[in-house]
Every structure is written in C-alpha cells, then in structure tokens.
Amino acid sequence: MKKIVLSLCLILLGASMLSGCTKDEFLDQYNNIVQSAGSIALTGNSSLQGTKEKGIDDYTGSYTANYEDFSDTEYLFGGTSIKREAGKDLSIDCALEVTEGTAKVFWISGADEAVTLFETTGTYSDTITLPEGGNYIGIECENFTGNIELNIE
C-alpha cells in the first residue's frame, strides 16, 4: 500500500513540475491521493452487516446494524487525511444493545493502540479531535448478538 501511495506521489510530483503547479496545489493533490488510499481500509458496503449512509466525507455518516452471533471487525468511518476540510472534530452518538457476546466501538489513530469508546448496552455521546494522519472508527465483535446505531458528524 505504501509503495502505491509513494508511486502515485512521485507521478504527481513529476506532473506538477511539468504543469507548473504551485506548492499549495501540489499539497492539495497529495492530500487527495492520501485520502483515497485511506478509504481502502474501510469495510466495503457489501461486506458490512448493516446499512451505512455516508456523510460529507468518509469520516461522517450513519450506520445501523442487527448482528447475530457475529465475530469480526468492521471499519466504518475514517481515513488518512492530512488536512480534513471539515475540521478535526467529530461528534459521535451511539446506541448499542448487547444481547450476547461482546461488541466494542473503537477509535484507532495512526500506530496508536485502539481506544475503546463504548462497549456496553446503552448510549454514548462525545466529541473527539482527530490528529493528522490515519483515523478510523469501527466495531469489534466476538460472538455478538445485538444492534448498533452510530451517527458521526
């Protein structure tokens, strides 16, 4: 993956030198490439257990799902933006019902360990500030039966 991004950046650099792009234009193009590469890590809609509606970008939207004895991890929202146009703050609202097994709603940033945001039946609401780089919000399930409603703005 890193080789692909590096190759694309080198191609973009060469093209920008030939076309006379300014530094800001080059950085915007580079950010777009990095964002596109970051979208690849998200669980594809056809593989999701529920229904996802995309918001203004890959970091925002809503997700609802009913799980039946599900064991896997779904990466729902996020990306690898260097400079997110909508800012660094995300508002998270979640309702989780755990009937059996376990489910953890998490946030992972860069190479840091995943932070568990929520893992019990009930509701959760918070605002997080994203550092630059890769940031993903998802759900990790182990023999999970229950449901989730997740909204991120």
HUCOR-V302058 format. One record per run of one state. SS is the DSSP state (h for helix, s for strand, l for the rest). FROM is the first residue (numbers start at 1). TO is the last residue. If there is no record, write none. Layout:
ss=[SS | SS]
from=[FROM | FROM]
to=[TO | TO]
This chain:
ss=[l | h | l | h | l | h | l | s | l | s | l | s | l | s | l | s | l | s | l]
from=[1 | 2 | 20 | 23 | 40 | 45 | 48 | 51 | 55 | 61 | 80 | 89 | 110 | 115 | 119 | 122 | 130 | 135 | 153]
to=[1 | 19 | 22 | 39 | 44 | 47 | 50 | 54 | 60 | 79 | 88 | 109 | 114 | 118 | 121 | 129 | 134 | 152 | 153]
